[in-house]
Amino acid sequence: MAMTLDGHVAHPTQAWEFGSPEDRRRMDRLREWADCLVVSRRTLEHDDMNLTVRTKPHSKRHPRPVIVMKSLRPFKPNLRTLKNRHRGGELWISIATPPKIETLWPDLHEMWPVFTFNQIHDIVSSLQGRGYQKILLEGGPTLNGLFFESNLVDEFYLTILPLIWGGKTTDRSVITENPIPLQRFTLRSCERRKNEIYLHYAKKRT
Ligand SMILES: NC(=O)c1ccc[n+]([C@@H]2O[C@H](COP(=O)([O-])OP(=O)(O)OC[C@H]3O[C@@H](n4cnc5c(N)ncnc54)[C@H](OP(=O)(O)O)[C@@H]3O)[C@@H](O)[C@H]2O)c1
């Protein structure tokens, strides 16, 4: 996640494209490491980002996109992920019966399976059961909250951006319906490049 000096992780009107090329390069390094890239449908539609290792488009090592949602409405048309034709990904929806892919994403490139889940843990268990061990979660904050509530996060990467825009919104990197039990972290690294700071935390296991 990237956060402004005054704590914002979402912009009221714009897509989130505030990080520097260095921040994107670091994100790409994580994407290259990851087997899967988990992102919410809301963030994908809002920011319309590519779900690949963007600085190395010809790399053989792109994470598998995993898109999470709860509503049955169709995807916004013309998303970049669609145009760029990933090799394949999957959709997860928190309802009892899986819909047909065509209802969610009429022109989706070949055979992205649609799975259903009760608990967010179901997604992680299924991915791990199929050999996807390294899972990178890229938000947004509400989806992050579901993962934190289920105690599914081991590490946290946070970029501090030299920006402020104030306002009254209460966006933050992790949003949950109710406060969750305190989670503690150890600072693994703290690096500065120009005006940004990159923080890497590991969860303390009790
Ligand atoms: N600063 C950063 O690094 C960063 C990173 C990522 C995103 N963002 C920003 O975050 C904002 C969006 O964040 P957000 O918190 O509003 O939303 P979000 O976390 O991106 O999306 C929440 C998603 O979770 C699904 N969902 C909600 N409750 C659920 C449940 N109980 N079970 C299953 N799925 C559930 C929703 O599905 P439906 O779509 O079907 O409702 C929705 O897609 C955007 O402005 C984006 O730019 C910032």
The ligand as an ORCA input file, in Angstrom:
! r2SCAN-3c Opt
* xyz 0 1
  N      -2.969      3.494     -1.811
  C      -2.893      2.296     -2.272
  O      -1.828      1.670     -2.266
  C      -4.137      1.629     -2.797
  C      -4.123      0.272     -3.137
  C      -5.302     -0.297     -3.589
  C      -6.459      0.468     -3.688
  N      -6.424      1.773     -3.351
  C      -7.641      2.598     -3.402
  O      -8.633      2.003     -2.585
  C      -9.913      2.439     -2.998
  C     -10.894      1.307     -2.912
  O     -10.881      0.809     -1.615
  P     -12.206      0.314     -0.855
  O     -11.833      0.036      0.563
  O     -13.312      1.265     -1.169
  O     -12.568     -0.999     -1.592
  P     -11.687     -2.277     -1.928
  O     -11.029     -2.831     -0.742
  O     -10.892     -2.009     -3.145
  O     -12.890     -3.211     -2.387
  C     -13.657     -3.935     -1.532
  C     -14.007     -5.165     -2.340
  O     -14.294     -6.227     -1.540
  C     -15.523     -6.796     -1.930
  N     -16.145     -7.074     -0.646
  C     -16.545     -6.217      0.274
  N     -17.026     -6.863      1.368
  C     -16.908     -8.164      1.069
  C     -17.221     -9.339      1.774
  N     -17.744     -9.325      2.999
  N     -16.957    -10.496      1.188
  C     -16.409    -10.526     -0.035
  N     -16.073     -9.453     -0.754
  C     -16.336     -8.277     -0.197
  C     -16.286     -5.781     -2.767
  O     -16.961     -6.446     -3.780
  P     -17.915     -5.711     -4.852
  O     -16.996     -4.982     -5.779
  O     -18.628     -6.793     -5.536
  O     -18.794     -4.794     -4.051
  C     -15.155     -4.920     -3.302
  O     -14.708     -5.300     -4.584
  C      -9.722      3.006     -4.404
  O      -9.899      4.403     -4.352
  C      -8.277      2.683     -4.754
  O      -7.668      3.698     -5.526
  C      -5.288      2.357     -2.900
*
